[in-house]
Amino acid sequence: METVKDARGVKTLSRQALEQMVTLVSDAIVLVDAQSPKLPVIYSNPAHEDLTGFTPEDLVGKPWDLPKR
């Protein structure tokens, strides 16, 4: 995995490495914009769709409130 150093010189994973990990893990992951009051979904990984049936198109841009079918 590619690592990079941040401004403090601390090693971190590259954005590409993080995206690859989030896409490949078998755990459901949903990312929200925590700076917005409605917590809109900005990403959901394939495992989330496999486990819940909700596609990224069902979720992205909508407030995170555990969507219902």
N, C-alpha and C positions, 0 to 999 in steps of 0.2 A: 504494500500500500504506500502510496506517495504521501510524504509528510512535507509540511511547509512550516516556516517559523512566523509567528505573528509579530506585531510591533514590539513586544516585550522580549522576543527571542525564544518564546516557548514553542515547542514543536506541537503542531496540530495536524489533523488530517486535511488533505485538500478537499475542496468542494466536490470535485469529481469523485473522490474516494467515498465521501459521505453519501452522495447521491446513489452511488453503486450499492453501498451497504443497505441503505433504506429500501431500495428497490428489491434487493435479493433476500432480505430476511423473511422468515415465515410468520413473524408477528405483525399484527395489524398496526399500522402507523398512520395517524392523521395529524397534519400540521395545520395550525390556525395562526392567524395574525393576532397576537396577544396585545398589540397596541391599539387595536380597534375594539370599541365597546361591544360589538356584536360577535366578536371572535369568528370572522369568516374563515372558512376552510381554504387553505392555499394549496394543499397537496394531500393525496391519500395514495398509499402504495398498493401494489397488486394483491398482497396478502389481505388487506382490508376488504377489497372487493371479493376475493375468494371466500372469506369468512362471513361477510354480511350481505353480499349481493349488490351493494351500493357501488356504482362506478364513480370514477373521479368526476364525470360530467354531472352525476346526481348531487355531488357535494360541493365542488369548488365554487367559491363565491357566496355560498349560503352560510348563515350563522350556524355554528356548531352547537347543537342542542340534541344530540343523539337522534338523528332523523328517523322518522317513522314511515313505513310503507303504507 
